[in-house]
Amino acid sequence: MMNHLPFSLSEHDLQLVNTFSTRLVGARKKKIALVVQGGGQRGIFTAGVFDAFLEAGFDPFELYVGTSAGALNLSSYISRQPQFGYNFIVNYTTDNEFFNLYKYLSKQKPMNLDWALQTVAPGGSLQLDLETARDVLQHRAALACATRKDTLQDIYLPMYQKDWREVLRATCAIPIIYNQPVNLRDLEWVDGGVSAAVPVKEAWLRGADLVVVVRTEPIQSLAEEAGVFYDWRDKIETALPEYIEKLSLNQSLDRVKAIHGELTQRLEQWKLMWNEKPTDEPGLQPPNLVEIDVDKGTPKESSWRFLSADNIERFLSITGKGKSTEVLEMLNCYYQTHSKANSFLLNPPGGLKVIQIAPERSLKSRALLSDKDDLEIDYREGKVVGRQFVEHFSEILNETTRLGSKR
């Protein structure tokens, strides 16, 4: 039975779309969920999709679940504010006040997430419409995924309650880049993407019959997913030879913690070597770090990836004593859960149907430090795909949703 449909500029065969749509029709109304992946500034694609939804007045969703930047985009979709996500990403996350790579590497000045969230708070220069959002949520539920720092478990926190800003801070607290503690409900939290980059399974567990997923990366087959994963792992093992190879990705966190002391000691030795010896000494140069534009705080090479495998060693070396293995545990968790989510999306369980809205190919934008022209291109692609989705699915989903007259 056909229960998964990819939808992008290149992948929406009309015959498949019509076949899938026909199978949605039935006497029983369905609980429809909207799940939104994070991805930092690559969320500009999602902003385009949501602006297309808003211009059409399209929202058949009874449940919203977002991770990290996906939760931020959801916030403005729920509050019915077109162009909000675009404005926030293009004009605020590109501001040096939000993040400056040069200052981060030289002074360890973290991403200024608190400043960004202040701008969307009441009285801020780009405030969210809390009243409208809460009105929309009278008959719906909205959840932001955040990761418990102690267990690396994905937890789903209600959005737009009194602690809404702290919830957004928890779901967006990127490890390494945002190093301020996030304490909420007597627990410490990190970015939701660590434990559930695409929280589709949670929507299913909460009773969704149909899940529409907005991705910020192209849909990959299981074979492609494995290839990317092992390429990343190989590069990490090259950078940290005999230590990371002990990190079996099939073993428990207890096994990972067993190498904590040894790994930390080795990384601290590298840190001292980098600080005390000339950078032109063989073997001491950080791997493939590019030249930084000091004025802009951005890399001069457009292809540079902020958290690429080739740069992991450098970032681990500046996280401080006792932190390096903690970061590796998070990376391990991320890649395991991302792989499982992709498998779930491509092979949903019986009774669940999934539509993935995704970019045709890798976006030009990066998680951080994107060029504004690239953001504009990715936004426009998202808006075109969103309009096409509305054209094909708005009528059928509006008829199928359980919300009925409550919408």
VORO-877076 format. One line per 4 residues: number of its first residue (from 0); their letters; for each residue x, y, z of C-alpha. Coordinates in steps of 0.02 Angstrom, whole numbers, plus 32768, in hexadecimal, padded with zeros to 4 digits. Each point is the difference from the previous one (the first is absolute). Layout:
N
NUM	A	X Y Z ~ ... .
% end
This chain:
407
0	MMNH	8000 8000 8000 ~ 803E 80AD 7FD4 ~ 8013 8061 80A2 ~ 8093 8074 7FDD .
4	LPFS	8005 808E 7F82 ~ 8097 806F 7FDA ~ 7FD2 80AF 7FC7 ~ 807F 807A 7FB7 .
8	LSEH	801A 8063 7F60 ~ 803A 7F64 7FA6 ~ 7FA3 7F7A 8061 ~ 7F45 8011 7FF4 .
12	DLQL	7FC9 7F8D 7F76 ~ 7F4A 802E 7FE1 ~ 7FC9 7F4C 7FF2 ~ 804F 7FD6 80A8 .
16	VNTF	7FB7 809D 804F ~ 7F53 7FD4 7FC1 ~ 8010 7F4C 8039 ~ 803A 8036 80AC .
20	STRL	7F75 8083 800D ~ 7F7B 7F80 7FD2 ~ 8038 7F91 808E ~ 7FEA 808F 807B .
24	VGAR	7F46 8008 7FDB ~ 7F94 7F9D 8076 ~ 7F6C 8007 8074 ~ 806F 8016 8099 .
28	KKKI	804D 80AB 801D ~ 80BA 8003 8022 ~ 8072 8050 807E ~ 807E 8060 7F96 .
32	ALVV	80A6 8036 8049 ~ 8084 807B 7FC2 ~ 80B3 7FD1 802D ~ 808E 807B 7FE0 .
36	QGGG	80B9 7FDA 7FF9 ~ 8081 807C 8041 ~ 809E 8031 7FA4 ~ 802B 80B0 8038 .
40	QRGI	7FFC 807C 7F70 ~ 7FCD 7F75 7F89 ~ 7F56 801B 8052 ~ 7FED 8088 7F7E .
44	FTAG	7FBB 7F77 7F8E ~ 7F7C 7FDA 8084 ~ 7FD9 80B9 8010 ~ 7FD7 8001 7F46 .
48	VFDA	7F90 7F67 800F ~ 7FA2 804D 8092 ~ 7FE9 80A6 7FA9 ~ 7FAF 7FA2 7F70 .
52	FLEA	7F8E 7FA8 807D ~ 7FD2 80A4 8053 ~ 7FDA 805C 7F5E ~ 7F86 7F73 7FD7 .
56	GFDP	7FB5 7FFB 80AF ~ 8032 7F48 8007 ~ 800B 7FAA 80A9 ~ 7FAA 7F58 8015 .
60	FELY	8079 7FCD 808A ~ 7FC7 7FC7 80AB ~ 80AF 7FE2 8044 ~ 80A1 8061 7FE2 .
64	VGTS	80AB 7FBC 8031 ~ 80A1 805F 7FDE ~ 80B7 7FF0 8029 ~ 8079 8093 8018 .
68	AGAL	7FEE 807A 7F6E ~ 7F69 7F9A 7FCC ~ 7FA9 8030 80A3 ~ 8029 80B7 7FE0 .
72	NLSS	7FB4 7FF6 7F53 ~ 7F68 7FA8 8048 ~ 7FEB 808E 807D ~ 7FE1 8081 7F78 .
76	YISR	7F94 7F8A 7F99 ~ 7F90 7FE2 8097 ~ 7FFB 80BB 8025 ~ 7FCD 8021 7F4B .
80	QPQF	8090 8076 7FD9 ~ 8038 7FF5 7F49 ~ 80B4 8033 7FDB ~ 802D 7FEF 80B9 .
84	GYNF	8072 7F6A 7FE7 ~ 8050 8050 7F69 ~ 8020 80A2 805C ~ 8045 7FA9 809B .
88	IVNY	8079 7F93 7FA0 ~ 8039 807D 7F7D ~ 800C 809B 806D ~ 8022 7FC0 80AF .
92	TTDN	805E 7F5B 7FF8 ~ 807A 804E 7F84 ~ 8024 8090 8077 ~ 80AB 8000 8054 .
96	EFFN	7FA7 8014 80A6 ~ 7FB4 7F55 7FE8 ~ 809F 7FA5 7FCE ~ 80AE 8031 7FCA .
100	LYKY	8075 7F72 7FD4 ~ 80A0 8063 801C ~ 7FC8 8034 80AF ~ 7FCA 7F50 8026 .
104	LSKQ	80A5 7FB2 7FCF ~ 806D 8088 804B ~ 7F9E 802D 809D ~ 7F87 7F6E 8010 .
108	KPMN	7F6E 8079 7FF4 ~ 7F69 7F8E 7FE7 ~ 7F69 8013 7F91 ~ 7F93 8088 804C .
112	LDWA	7F5E 7F9F 8004 ~ 7FBE 8069 8090 ~ 800D 809F 7F97 ~ 7FA4 7FAC 7F70 .
116	LQTV	7F72 7FC4 806F ~ 7FF1 80AC 8050 ~ 7FDA 8048 7F55 ~ 7F67 7F8F 7FEC .
120	APGG	7FBF 801E 80B1 ~ 7F7D 8084 802B ~ 8050 80AA 7FE7 ~ 8084 7FB8 7F8B .
124	SLQL	8020 803F 7F51 ~ 7FB3 7F62 7FB2 ~ 7F84 7FC4 8081 ~ 7F97 7F64 7FEE .
128	DLET	7F44 8014 800D ~ 7FE4 7F9A 809E ~ 7F46 8025 8009 ~ 7FDD 7FC1 7F51 .
132	ARDV	806B 7F65 801A ~ 7FA6 7FD1 80A0 ~ 7F5A 8018 7FAA ~ 8035 7F8C 7F72 .
136	LQHR	8036 7F7D 8080 ~ 7F58 7FF5 8057 ~ 7FD9 7F5F 7FA3 ~ 80B0 7FCE 7FCE .
140	AALA	80A5 7FD4 8053 ~ 80AE 8044 7FDB ~ 809F 7FAF 8042 ~ 80B8 802C 7FF6 .
144	CATR	807F 7F74 8010 ~ 808F 801D 8079 ~ 8086 7F87 803C ~ 801E 7FD7 80B7 .
148	KDTL	80B9 801D 8018 ~ 8015 7F77 8082 ~ 7FAD 7F72 7F9E ~ 7FFF 8044 7F4D .
152	QDIY	7F47 7FD4 7FF9 ~ 7F89 8060 7F90 ~ 7F79 8059 8064 ~ 7F6D 8060 7FB6 .
156	LPMY	7FD8 80A5 8053 ~ 7F5D 805D 7FE3 ~ 8015 80A2 7F9E ~ 7FB1 80A9 8023 .
160	QKDW	7FE7 7FE6 80B9 ~ 8045 8078 8082 ~ 80B0 7FBB 7FEB ~ 7FF8 8007 7F41 .
164	REVL	80A3 805F 7FED ~ 8061 7F86 806E ~ 7FB6 7F70 7F9C ~ 8043 804F 7F60 .
168	RATC	80A8 801B 8053 ~ 8006 7F49 8032 ~ 7FD4 7FBD 7F54 ~ 8080 8074 7FAB .
172	AIPI	8094 7FED 8079 ~ 807F 7FBD 7F82 ~ 808E 7FA3 8059 ~ 80AB 8055 7FF6 .
176	IYNQ	7FBB 809B 7FA8 ~ 7F8A 8033 808C ~ 805A 7FD7 80A2 ~ 7F8A 8051 807E .
180	PVNL	7FA1 7F88 8072 ~ 7F47 7FEE 7FDD ~ 7FA4 7FD1 809F ~ 7F47 7FE1 7FF3 .
184	RDLE	7F8B 7F97 806D ~ 8092 7FCA 806F ~ 8060 7FB7 7F6D ~ 808B 803A 7F8C .
188	WVDG	7FE0 7FFD 7F45 ~ 8058 8005 7F58 ~ 7FC4 800F 7F4D ~ 7F72 7F8C 7FD0 .
192	GVSA	805C 7FCE 7F62 ~ 807A 7F9A 8068 ~ 7F7B 7F7F 8029 ~ 7F79 801A 7F7B .
196	AVPV	8032 8064 7F66 ~ 7F5D 7FCC 7FAC ~ 7F83 7FD6 808C ~ 7F87 7FA0 7F92 .
200	KEAW	7FF2 7F6B 8073 ~ 7FBF 806E 808D ~ 7F71 803B 7F90 ~ 7FD4 7F4A 7FDC .
204	LRGA	8007 7FD3 80B9 ~ 7F87 808E 8021 ~ 7F80 7FB6 7F8B ~ 8023 8051 7F58 .
208	DLVV	7FB9 7FA5 7F69 ~ 8057 8071 7F82 ~ 80A1 8060 801C ~ 803D 808B 7F8E .
212	VVRT	80BA 8018 801D ~ 805F 809B 7FC9 ~ 80B8 7FD7 7FE8 ~ 8097 8071 7FE9 .
216	EPIQ	8065 7F7C 7FA4 ~ 7FDA 7F92 7F6A ~ 7FAB 7F5A 801C ~ 8082 7F76 8004 .
220	SLAE	7FED 7F47 7FE5 ~ 803A 7F8E 808D ~ 809C 7FD5 7F9C ~ 8029 80B9 7FE6 .
224	EAGV	7FE4 8023 80B8 ~ 8079 7F77 8032 ~ 8082 803F 7F85 ~ 7FFD 80B0 8046 .
228	FYDW	8005 7FBE 80B2 ~ 8097 7F91 7FE8 ~ 805B 8084 7F9C ~ 7FEB 8074 8095 .
232	RDKI	8038 7F7A 8079 ~ 809A 7FD8 7F98 ~ 8035 80B6 8002 ~ 7FE9 800C 80BC .
236	ETAL	8067 7F64 801B ~ 8089 8048 7F93 ~ 8004 809F 8068 ~ 7FFD 7FA6 80A7 .
240	PEYI	8050 7F59 7FD4 ~ 800A 7F80 808A ~ 7F80 8052 8071 ~ 7F66 801A 7F96 .
244	EKLS	800F 7F53 7FB4 ~ 7FD3 7FC0 80AD ~ 7F59 8059 7FF0 ~ 7F98 7F72 7FBB .
248	LNQS	7F62 8050 7FBF ~ 7FA0 7F62 802C ~ 802F 8005 80B7 ~ 7FAD 8055 8093 .
252	LDRV	802C 80A9 8049 ~ 804E 7FA5 8094 ~ 8084 7FBC 7F8A ~ 801C 80AE 7FBB .
256	KAIH	8016 8048 80AE ~ 8081 7F7B 8027 ~ 807D 8058 7F8E ~ 7FDA 80AD 8046 .
260	GELT	80A0 801A 8064 ~ 8075 7FBE 7F7C ~ 7FB3 8065 7F73 ~ 7FF6 80A0 8065 .
264	QRLE	80B6 7FF1 8033 ~ 8036 7FE9 7F4B ~ 7F99 8095 7FC3 ~ 8044 806D 8089 .
268	QWKL	80B1 7FD1 7FC9 ~ 7FD6 8035 7F4F ~ 7FB8 80A3 8041 ~ 80A1 8028 805E .
272	MWNE	8068 7FD4 7F68 ~ 7F9A 8075 7F92 ~ 800F 808D 807F ~ 80B9 7FED 8027 .
276	KPTD	8053 7FCF 7F5B ~ 800F 8056 7F57 ~ 7F6F 7FDC 7F8C ~ 8076 7FD5 7F72 .
280	EPGL	8046 7F6A 805E ~ 7FD1 7F5F 7FA4 ~ 7F6D 7FA2 8048 ~ 7FBD 8090 806A .
284	QPPN	7F97 805C 7F80 ~ 7F44 7FEF 801B ~ 7FB6 7F9D 7F6F ~ 7FC0 8064 7F6C .
288	LVEI	7FD3 809E 805D ~ 7FE2 808D 7F86 ~ 802F 80B7 8006 ~ 7F86 806E 805F .
292	DVDK	7FC1 80AA 7FC9 ~ 8021 805E 80A2 ~ 7F88 808F 7FDA ~ 7F6E 7F8E 7FD9 .
296	GTPK	8031 7F71 8071 ~ 7FDC 7F85 7F74 ~ 8067 7F81 7F9E ~ 8044 803D 7F59 .
300	ESSW	7FE0 7F5A 7FAA ~ 7F4A 7FEB 7FD2 ~ 8008 7F43 800D ~ 803A 8000 80B5 .
304	RFLS	7F8D 7F9C 8073 ~ 7FFC 803D 80B2 ~ 7FF2 7F56 8053 ~ 8051 7F98 7F78 .
308	ADNI	8062 7F67 8034 ~ 80A3 8053 7FCF ~ 7FE6 8086 8085 ~ 7FC4 7F94 8090 .
312	ERFL	80AD 7FEF 804C ~ 8016 80BD 8008 ~ 7F57 801D 8051 ~ 8017 7F75 807F .
316	SITG	80A6 804E 8031 ~ 7FAE 80A4 8035 ~ 7F6B 7FB8 805F ~ 8062 7FF6 80A2 .
320	KGKS	8034 7F77 8078 ~ 7F82 7F77 8018 ~ 7F95 8036 7F6C ~ 804C 7FA7 7F6B .
324	TEVL	7FB5 7F54 801D ~ 7F5A 8050 802E ~ 7FFD 804F 7F53 ~ 802E 7F5C 7FAE .
328	EMLN	7F73 7FAA 805B ~ 7F89 8081 7FB9 ~ 8044 7FE9 7F50 ~ 7FEF 7F44 8015 .
332	CYYQ	7F4C 8015 803A ~ 7FD9 8076 7F70 ~ 803D 7F8C 7F78 ~ 7FAC 7F67 804A .
336	THSK	7F57 8055 8016 ~ 800A 8057 7F58 ~ 801B 7F59 7FAA ~ 7F6E 7FB1 805D .
340	ANSF	7F8E 8092 7FD5 ~ 802C 7FF2 7F48 ~ 7FD9 7F47 8002 ~ 7F59 8023 8056 .
344	LLNP	7FD4 8085 7F7F ~ 8024 7F90 7F6C ~ 7FA8 7F6A 804C ~ 7F73 8040 806F .
348	PGGL	7FA2 7F81 806B ~ 7F57 7FC1 7FC9 ~ 7F74 807F 8011 ~ 8074 8096 7FF1 .
352	KVIQ	8019 8066 7F62 ~ 8091 8079 7FEA ~ 801D 808C 7F83 ~ 80AE 804E 7FFF .
356	IAPE	8010 80B0 7FBB ~ 80B8 8017 7FDB ~ 807C 8063 7F97 ~ 802B 7FB4 7F58 .
360	RSLK	80BA 7FFD 802A ~ 806F 803E 808D ~ 7FD5 80B4 802B ~ 807B 808A 7FDD .
364	SRAL	7FEA 8040 80B1 ~ 8064 7FBE 8094 ~ 7FCC 7FE7 80B3 ~ 805B 80A3 8029 .
368	LSDK	8062 8085 7FA2 ~ 7F98 7FF5 7F62 ~ 800A 807E 7F74 ~ 7F60 8068 7FF0 .
372	DDLE	7FF4 7FDB 7F46 ~ 8002 7F46 8027 ~ 7F7A 8018 8084 ~ 7F94 805A 7F81 .
376	IDYR	8011 7F72 7F82 ~ 7FD3 7F7B 8080 ~ 7F6C 8066 803F ~ 7FBA 800E 7F50 .
380	EGKV	8012 7F45 7FE4 ~ 7FA1 7FDF 80A2 ~ 7F75 8075 7FCD ~ 7FED 7FB0 7F54 .
384	VGRQ	7FFB 7F51 804B ~ 7F84 803D 8084 ~ 7F8D 8048 7F7B ~ 8007 7F5F 7F9C .
388	FVEH	7FD7 7F9C 809C ~ 7F6A 806E 8025 ~ 7FC5 7FEE 7F4D ~ 8005 7F43 8008 .
392	FSEI	7FCC 7FDF 80B5 ~ 7FA0 8091 804E ~ 7F54 7FC7 7FCD ~ 8016 7F4A 802F .
396	LNET	8055 8026 80A7 ~ 7F80 8083 8031 ~ 7F79 7F7E 7FE0 ~ 805F 7F75 805B .
400	TRLG	8035 8059 80A0 ~ 7FA7 7FDC 80A4 ~ 8002 80B9 802B ~ 7F64 8022 7F99 .
404	SKR	7FA5 809B 803A ~ 807F 801C 808B ~ 807F 8044 7F84 .
% end
